Amino acid sequence: MKVRYDADILYISIEEVEDMDELGEDIFVEYNKERKIMGIEIWQARKYVIPEILKFIKVAKMMG
């Protein structure tokens, strides 16, 4: 598995991909030949991912 964060794009890849679909604005899913999900790209990751991670950190700190 490869995880990369570059210039506000989060990219997670499990293996080589054959095709890509756009799920929504700035979110892409990559497939292999059998149409199994092998990767995901999230553009503007600061907008989508970082706030969610911060929520989890805050809750974890509160729990102890």
Phi, psi and omega in degrees: 000141179236130176237130182220140175234117186218121175050046176073023172238122175266126182233123177237124183229134178265318176202180181302146184242159180250330188211161180219141174236147175268119180277328181191184181301118175072015178232122184234141177242138181249143184237156171268189182300327181274008180066026172273141181292126181238354180190164177215142174239133176236109177279154184056047184303328178300327182285324187257315191269310186302314179302323179292319178298317179298324176298315180297319179297316180298315180295317180299320179294321180293327183280344172124000000 
